[in-house]
Amino acid sequence: MRFFSINSPLLKQFDRWATPALVVVAVAVFVGETVWPLRQRTRPRTERWPRNVGVSVPSLVGLRLGLLPAMVGLTQVAARRRWGLHRLGWPEPVRVLAELLILDYVAYSWHRLLHAPLLWRFHRVHHTDLDMDLSTGWRFHAGEMLASIPYRGGVPMLLGVRPGVLLAYEAVFEACTAFHHSNTRLPLAVERPLASWMITPRAHGIHHSVVHRETQSNFGVVLSLWDRLHRTLRLNVPQQEVEIGVPAYPDAAAQTVRHLFTMPIEPLQPWTRYDGTVPARALPPAPLDELAG
């Protein structure tokens, strides 16, 4: 068996069933955010989408030819050597649940690491988008994708997650990324119960706020459980008060594809606007875990 094979049977299966499913999700999200927008757009799609898609192409190549083969290969090593969960003999439903929780916690903790200075160099490419919609969910630097291999592949390997479960979770991961980056206005009667257990568009919109305290919240990808446990959940900010972006990068014209590709080598900027002011917001009176409109 070739290690890190880009054409392994599992990856071919993933291409066959996950790719069409994710295309359907993307179309549904696009329609939803077009017909029922959550936040008023500040920049036109015709300006942002070519840039976001341009950044996403090498990132998606890095995902399919780098991250996914590496994660599958590493978890296959764990299976052969019977590491972690492979030794425990748990009933299948219990084991699958444990594997999915491990993978979702890995995603949460990796996202928190991306906000540390070294990895923020790459992740700020994603956050500097001045609006937020489906295309923001694709706007990741290829360097961020490749940098995630040791963590997102290594931790599941050491804990004995099976490669098939990992790829199934990855499909859910990608679908949820599209969903919670969307600018879709769900009825509060629907989104409030959803937000009690998963990351929703309103929740993730707060994570993309120019207010630093809000950006340091709602790190989850699928479940909001980890944000609740680590006290990083914040749902009580009304969406019409959320300004999307990073305060040091307000210039839409400067956000060319070329600039976004080279952004990781630029010096880190303080969390201030050009005039030196720091975006802030008084704490809303509602509890942190109460989803605002």
Sine and cosine of phi, psi and omega as CSV:
sin_phi,cos_phi,sin_psi,cos_psi,sin_omega,cos_omega
0.00,0.00,0.81,-0.59,0.01,-1.00
-0.96,0.27,0.67,-0.74,0.01,-1.00
-1.00,0.08,0.66,-0.75,-0.02,-1.00
0.85,0.52,0.61,0.79,0.01,-1.00
-0.96,0.27,0.76,-0.65,0.02,-1.00
-0.98,0.18,-0.16,0.99,-0.02,-1.00
-0.87,-0.50,0.50,0.86,0.02,-1.00
-0.91,0.41,0.45,-0.90,0.01,-1.00
-0.81,0.58,-0.62,0.79,0.00,-1.00
-0.90,0.43,-0.65,0.76,0.00,-1.00
-0.94,0.34,-0.56,0.83,0.08,-1.00
-0.90,0.43,-0.63,0.77,0.08,-1.00
-0.89,0.45,-0.67,0.75,0.03,-1.00
-0.86,0.52,-0.73,0.69,0.03,-1.00
-0.86,0.51,-0.61,0.79,-0.13,-0.99
-0.95,0.30,-0.65,0.76,-0.08,-1.00
-0.95,-0.30,-0.54,0.84,-0.07,-1.00
-0.98,0.21,-0.64,0.77,-0.06,-1.00
-0.87,0.49,-0.77,0.64,0.05,-1.00
-0.88,0.48,-0.62,0.79,0.00,-1.00
-0.90,0.44,-0.65,0.76,0.00,-1.00
-0.94,0.33,-0.52,0.86,0.10,-1.00
-0.90,0.44,-0.68,0.73,0.04,-1.00
-0.88,0.48,-0.69,0.72,0.03,-1.00
-0.87,0.49,-0.71,0.70,-0.02,-1.00
-0.88,0.47,-0.67,0.74,0.02,-1.00
-0.90,0.44,-0.69,0.72,0.01,-1.00
-0.89,0.46,-0.67,0.74,0.02,-1.00
-0.90,0.43,-0.68,0.73,0.00,-1.00
-0.87,0.49,-0.70,0.71,0.02,-1.00
-0.90,0.44,-0.70,0.71,-0.02,-1.00
-0.87,0.50,-0.71,0.71,-0.05,-1.00
-0.98,0.22,-0.30,0.96,0.08,-1.00
-0.98,0.18,-0.66,0.75,-0.07,-1.00
-1.00,0.10,-0.61,0.79,-0.05,-1.00
-0.80,-0.59,0.95,0.31,-0.04,-1.00
-0.93,0.37,0.60,-0.80,0.00,-1.00
-1.00,0.05,-0.81,0.59,0.01,-1.00
-0.93,-0.37,0.52,-0.86,0.06,-1.00
-0.94,0.35,0.73,-0.68,0.00,-1.00
-0.92,0.39,0.62,-0.79,0.10,-1.00
-0.96,-0.27,-0.35,0.94,0.03,-1.00
-0.74,-0.67,0.56,-0.83,-0.03,-1.00
-0.95,0.31,0.51,-0.86,0.07,-1.00
-0.85,0.53,-0.61,0.79,-0.04,-1.00
-0.89,0.46,-0.39,0.92,0.07,-1.00
-1.00,0.09,-0.69,0.72,-0.16,-0.99
-0.99,0.10,-0.66,0.75,-0.14,-0.99
-0.89,0.45,-0.69,0.73,0.06,-1.00
-0.86,0.52,-0.60,0.80,0.03,-1.00
-0.93,0.36,-0.73,0.69,-0.04,-1.00
-0.91,0.41,-0.65,0.76,0.05,-1.00
-0.92,0.40,-0.63,0.78,0.03,-1.00
-0.87,0.49,-0.63,0.78,0.05,-1.00
-0.95,0.31,-0.54,0.84,-0.11,-0.99
-0.96,0.29,-0.44,0.90,-0.10,-1.00
-0.87,0.50,-0.82,0.57,0.05,-1.00
-0.90,0.43,-0.47,0.88,0.05,-1.00
-0.91,0.41,-0.69,0.73,0.02,-1.00
-0.92,0.39,-0.57,0.82,0.09,-1.00
-0.90,0.44,-0.69,0.73,0.05,-1.00
-0.89,0.46,-0.58,0.81,0.05,-1.00
-0.90,0.45,-0.78,0.63,-0.11,-0.99
-0.97,0.23,-0.58,0.81,-0.07,-1.00
-0.99,-0.16,-0.19,0.98,-0.02,-1.00
-0.86,-0.51,-0.92,0.40,-0.12,-0.99
-0.91,0.41,-0.78,0.62,-0.06,-1.00
-0.90,0.45,-0.75,0.66,0.05,-1.00
-0.87,0.50,-0.60,0.80,0.00,-1.00
-0.92,0.40,-0.70,0.72,-0.01,-1.00
-0.90,0.43,-0.67,0.74,0.03,-1.00
-0.90,0.44,-0.72,0.70,-0.01,-1.00
-0.88,0.48,-0.68,0.73,-0.02,-1.00
-0.92,0.40,-0.67,0.74,0.00,-1.00
-0.94,0.33,-0.44,0.90,0.11,-0.99
-0.93,0.36,-0.55,0.83,0.11,-0.99
-0.87,0.49,-0.71,0.70,0.00,-1.00
-0.87,0.48,-0.62,0.79,0.00,-1.00
-0.92,0.40,-0.66,0.75,-0.01,-1.00
-0.92,0.38,-0.59,0.81,-0.06,-1.00
-1.00,-0.09,-0.03,1.00,0.06,-1.00
0.82,0.57,0.84,0.55,0.07,-1.00
-1.00,-0.01,0.39,-0.92,0.17,-0.99
0.84,0.55,-0.82,-0.57,-0.08,-1.00
-0.89,0.46,-0.35,0.94,0.01,-1.00
-0.89,0.46,-0.38,0.93,-0.05,-1.00
-1.00,-0.04,-0.17,0.99,-0.23,-0.97
-1.00,-0.01,-0.44,0.90,0.02,-1.00
0.92,0.39,0.53,0.85,0.01,-1.00
-0.94,0.35,0.46,-0.89,0.13,-0.99
-0.84,0.55,0.54,-0.84,-0.12,-0.99
-0.81,0.58,-0.73,0.68,0.00,-1.00
-0.88,0.48,-0.63,0.78,0.00,-1.00
-0.92,0.39,-0.66,0.75,-0.02,-1.00
-0.92,0.40,-0.69,0.72,0.02,-1.00
-0.87,0.50,-0.69,0.72,0.02,-1.00
-0.87,0.49,-0.70,0.72,0.01,-1.00
-0.88,0.48,-0.68,0.73,-0.01,-1.00
-0.90,0.44,-0.68,0.73,0.00,-1.00
-0.91,0.41,-0.63,0.77,0.04,-1.00
-0.91,0.41,-0.65,0.76,0.06,-1.00
-0.86,0.52,-0.75,0.66,-0.05,-1.00
-0.90,0.44,-0.62,0.79,-0.01,-1.00
-0.95,0.30,-0.55,0.83,0.07,-1.00
-0.94,0.33,-0.59,0.81,0.10,-1.00
-0.86,0.51,-0.68,0.73,0.01,-1.00
-0.90,0.44,-0.69,0.72,0.04,-1.00
-0.88,0.48,-0.76,0.64,-0.07,-1.00
-0.93,0.36,-0.57,0.82,0.07,-1.00
-0.90,0.43,-0.64,0.77,0.02,-1.00
-0.89,0.46,-0.63,0.77,0.06,-1.00
-0.91,0.43,-0.63,0.78,0.04,-1.00
-0.89,0.45,-0.53,0.85,0.00,-1.00
-0.90,0.44,-0.34,0.94,0.01,-1.00
-1.00,-0.03,0.03,1.00,0.15,-0.99
-0.98,0.19,0.43,-0.90,-0.17,-0.99
-0.78,0.62,-0.71,0.71,-0.08,-1.00
-0.89,0.45,-0.78,0.63,-0.05,-1.00
-0.98,0.18,-0.34,0.94,0.07,-1.00
-0.88,0.48,-0.46,0.89,0.07,-1.00
-0.80,0.60,-0.65,0.76,0.03,-1.00
-0.99,0.12,-0.69,0.73,-0.15,-0.99
-0.94,0.33,-0.40,0.92,0.01,-1.00
-0.90,0.43,-0.39,0.92,0.09,-1.00
-0.84,0.54,-0.63,0.78,0.03,-1.00
-0.95,0.32,-0.68,0.73,-0.12,-0.99
-0.98,0.18,-0.32,0.95,-0.04,-1.00
-0.98,0.21,-0.10,1.00,0.12,-0.99
-0.83,0.56,0.74,-0.68,-0.09,-1.00
-1.00,0.04,-0.09,1.00,0.17,-0.99
-0.71,-0.70,0.10,-1.00,-0.03,-1.00
-0.63,-0.77,0.83,-0.56,0.05,-1.00
-0.36,-0.93,-0.24,-0.97,-0.02,-1.00
-0.77,0.64,-0.67,0.74,-0.07,-1.00
-0.92,0.40,-0.43,0.90,0.07,-1.00
-0.90,0.43,-0.55,0.84,0.03,-1.00
-0.92,0.38,-0.21,0.98,0.08,-1.00
-0.98,-0.20,-0.24,0.97,-0.17,-0.98
-0.99,0.11,0.96,0.27,0.06,-1.00
-0.84,-0.55,0.66,-0.76,0.02,-1.00
-0.94,0.34,0.65,-0.76,0.01,-1.00
-0.86,0.51,-0.52,0.85,0.03,-1.00
-0.90,0.44,-0.58,0.81,0.07,-1.00
-0.90,0.43,-0.65,0.76,0.00,-1.00
-0.88,0.47,-0.72,0.69,-0.04,-1.00
-0.95,0.31,-0.57,0.82,0.01,-1.00
-0.91,0.41,-0.36,0.93,-0.04,-1.00
-0.98,0.18,-0.21,0.98,-0.11,-0.99
-0.84,0.54,-0.77,0.64,-0.05,-1.00
-0.86,0.50,-0.59,0.81,-0.05,-1.00
-1.00,0.10,-0.80,0.60,-0.07,-1.00
-0.95,0.31,-0.34,0.94,0.10,-0.99
-0.99,-0.13,-0.62,0.79,-0.10,-1.00
-0.94,0.33,-0.68,0.73,-0.04,-1.00
-0.91,0.41,-0.75,0.67,0.07,-1.00
-0.86,0.51,-0.57,0.82,0.05,-1.00
-0.88,0.47,-0.77,0.64,-0.06,-1.00
-0.91,0.42,-0.50,0.87,-0.04,-1.00
-1.00,-0.05,-0.06,1.00,0.11,-0.99
0.99,0.15,0.55,0.84,0.10,-1.00
-0.96,0.26,0.67,-0.74,-0.01,-1.00
-0.98,0.18,0.57,-0.82,-0.06,-1.00
-0.88,0.48,-0.59,0.81,0.02,-1.00
-0.90,0.44,-0.66,0.75,0.04,-1.00
-0.92,0.40,-0.63,0.78,0.01,-1.00
-0.87,0.49,-0.71,0.71,-0.01,-1.00
-0.94,0.35,-0.58,0.81,0.07,-1.00
-0.89,0.45,-0.68,0.73,0.05,-1.00
-0.90,0.44,-0.62,0.78,-0.02,-1.00
-0.87,0.49,-0.62,0.79,0.05,-1.00
-0.90,0.44,-0.68,0.73,0.05,-1.00
-0.90,0.43,-0.67,0.75,0.05,-1.00
-0.81,0.58,-0.76,0.65,-0.04,-1.00
-0.92,0.38,-0.64,0.77,0.01,-1.00
-0.90,0.43,-0.67,0.74,0.01,-1.00
-0.93,0.36,-0.55,0.83,0.07,-1.00
-0.88,0.48,-0.70,0.71,0.05,-1.00
-0.89,0.46,-0.68,0.73,-0.05,-1.00
-0.90,0.44,-0.78,0.63,-0.13,-0.99
-0.99,0.15,-0.19,0.98,0.16,-0.99
-1.00,0.05,-0.15,0.99,-0.07,-1.00
-0.94,0.35,0.40,-0.92,0.04,-1.00
-0.98,-0.18,0.69,0.72,-0.07,-1.00
-1.00,-0.09,0.79,-0.61,0.05,-1.00
-1.00,0.05,0.98,-0.19,0.14,-0.99
-0.99,0.11,0.53,-0.85,0.11,-0.99
-0.85,0.53,0.66,-0.75,-0.01,-1.00
-0.85,0.53,-0.53,0.85,0.02,-1.00
-0.90,0.43,-0.38,0.93,0.06,-1.00
-1.00,-0.04,-0.73,0.69,-0.14,-0.99
-0.96,0.27,-0.54,0.84,0.00,-1.00
-0.87,0.50,-0.76,0.65,0.06,-1.00
-0.91,0.41,-0.55,0.83,0.06,-1.00
-0.88,0.47,-0.68,0.73,-0.06,-1.00
-0.93,0.37,-0.23,0.97,0.04,-1.00
-0.95,0.30,-0.27,0.96,0.00,-1.00
-0.68,-0.73,-0.22,0.98,0.01,-1.00
-0.66,-0.75,0.23,-0.97,0.01,-1.00
-0.99,0.11,0.79,-0.62,-0.09,-1.00
-0.89,-0.46,0.14,-0.99,0.00,-1.00
-0.84,0.54,-0.67,0.74,0.02,-1.00
-0.90,0.43,-0.67,0.74,-0.01,-1.00
-0.89,0.46,-0.71,0.70,-0.06,-1.00
-0.97,0.23,-0.42,0.91,0.11,-0.99
-0.86,0.51,-0.62,0.78,0.05,-1.00
-0.89,0.45,-0.60,0.80,0.02,-1.00
-0.89,0.46,-0.43,0.90,-0.01,-1.00
-1.00,-0.09,0.24,0.97,-0.01,-1.00
-0.94,0.34,0.45,-0.89,0.09,-1.00
-0.97,0.24,-0.18,0.98,0.07,-1.00
-0.99,0.16,0.88,-0.48,-0.17,-0.99
-0.87,0.50,-0.64,0.77,0.00,-1.00
-0.85,0.52,-0.56,0.83,-0.01,-1.00
-0.98,0.20,-0.58,0.82,0.07,-1.00
-0.90,0.44,-0.48,0.88,0.01,-1.00
-1.00,0.04,0.59,0.81,0.02,-1.00
-0.64,-0.77,0.22,-0.97,0.11,-0.99
0.82,0.58,0.84,0.55,-0.02,-1.00
-1.00,0.10,-0.18,0.98,-0.07,-1.00
-0.88,0.48,0.37,-0.93,0.06,-1.00
-0.95,-0.30,-0.77,0.64,0.05,-1.00
-0.95,-0.32,-0.90,0.43,-0.07,-1.00
-1.00,-0.01,0.58,-0.82,0.14,-0.99
-1.00,0.03,-0.01,1.00,-0.04,-1.00
-0.81,0.59,-0.70,0.71,-0.10,-1.00
-0.94,0.35,-0.60,0.80,0.08,-1.00
-0.90,0.44,-0.59,0.80,0.04,-1.00
-0.92,0.39,-0.71,0.71,-0.03,-1.00
-0.90,0.43,-0.61,0.79,-0.05,-1.00
-0.99,-0.11,0.10,1.00,0.04,-1.00
0.86,0.52,0.64,0.77,0.09,-1.00
-0.93,-0.36,0.25,0.97,0.01,-1.00
-1.00,0.08,0.71,-0.70,0.07,-1.00
-0.55,-0.83,0.92,-0.39,-0.06,-1.00
-0.87,-0.49,-0.09,1.00,-0.24,-0.97
-1.00,-0.05,0.36,0.93,0.02,-1.00
-0.98,-0.20,0.86,-0.51,0.03,-1.00
-0.87,0.49,0.66,-0.75,-0.11,-0.99
-0.90,0.44,-0.56,0.83,-0.02,-1.00
-0.95,0.32,-0.17,0.99,0.09,-1.00
-0.99,-0.13,-0.05,1.00,-0.03,-1.00
-1.00,0.05,0.85,-0.52,0.14,-0.99
-0.98,-0.18,0.84,-0.55,-0.08,-1.00
-1.00,0.08,0.67,-0.74,0.12,-0.99
0.73,-0.68,-0.21,-0.98,0.07,-1.00
-0.85,-0.52,0.80,-0.61,-0.17,-0.98
-0.85,0.53,-0.48,0.88,-0.03,-1.00
-0.98,0.20,-0.07,1.00,-0.06,-1.00
-0.77,-0.64,0.91,0.41,-0.06,-1.00
-1.00,0.01,-0.15,0.99,-0.15,-0.99
-1.00,0.02,0.96,-0.29,-0.01,-1.00
-0.90,0.43,-0.60,0.80,-0.05,-1.00
-0.90,0.43,-0.46,0.89,-0.02,-1.00
-0.98,0.19,-0.22,0.97,-0.07,-1.00
-1.00,0.04,0.88,0.47,0.08,-1.00
-0.98,0.19,0.29,-0.96,0.04,-1.00
-0.86,0.51,-0.67,0.74,0.00,-1.00
-0.88,0.48,-0.70,0.71,0.00,-1.00
-0.90,0.44,-0.65,0.76,0.00,-1.00
-0.91,0.42,-0.58,0.82,0.05,-1.00
-0.91,0.41,-0.60,0.80,-0.07,-1.00
-1.00,-0.05,-0.09,1.00,-0.06,-1.00
-0.82,0.58,-0.61,0.79,-0.02,-1.00
-0.87,0.50,-0.39,0.92,0.00,-1.00
-1.00,-0.02,-0.08,1.00,0.04,-1.00
-0.98,0.19,0.42,-0.91,0.05,-1.00
-0.88,0.48,0.51,-0.86,0.10,-1.00
-0.93,0.37,0.61,-0.79,-0.01,-1.00
-0.96,-0.27,0.55,-0.84,0.08,-1.00
-0.92,0.40,0.38,-0.92,-0.03,-1.00
-0.99,0.15,0.91,0.41,-0.01,-1.00
-0.66,-0.75,0.34,-0.94,0.14,-0.99
-0.98,0.21,0.08,-1.00,0.00,-1.00
-0.85,0.52,-0.54,0.84,-0.04,-1.00
-1.00,0.08,0.09,1.00,0.04,-1.00
1.00,0.00,-0.10,1.00,0.01,-1.00
-0.98,0.22,0.46,-0.89,-0.01,-1.00
-0.94,-0.35,0.86,-0.51,0.03,-1.00
-0.86,0.52,0.71,-0.71,-0.03,-1.00
-0.57,-0.82,0.26,-0.97,0.03,-1.00
-0.49,-0.87,0.69,-0.73,0.10,-1.00
-0.91,0.42,0.60,-0.80,-0.01,-1.00
-0.89,0.45,0.83,-0.56,0.05,-1.00
-0.89,0.45,0.45,-0.89,-0.04,-1.00
-0.94,0.33,-0.39,0.92,-0.05,-1.00
-0.94,0.35,0.47,-0.88,0.06,-1.00
-0.86,0.51,0.46,-0.89,-0.06,-1.00
-0.84,0.54,-0.57,0.82,-0.10,-1.00
-1.00,-0.07,0.27,0.96,0.04,-1.00
-0.97,-0.22,0.92,-0.39,-0.11,-0.99
-0.92,0.38,0.82,-0.57,0.04,-1.00
-1.00,0.04,0.23,-0.97,-0.04,-1.00
-0.98,0.22,0.00,0.00,0.00,0.00
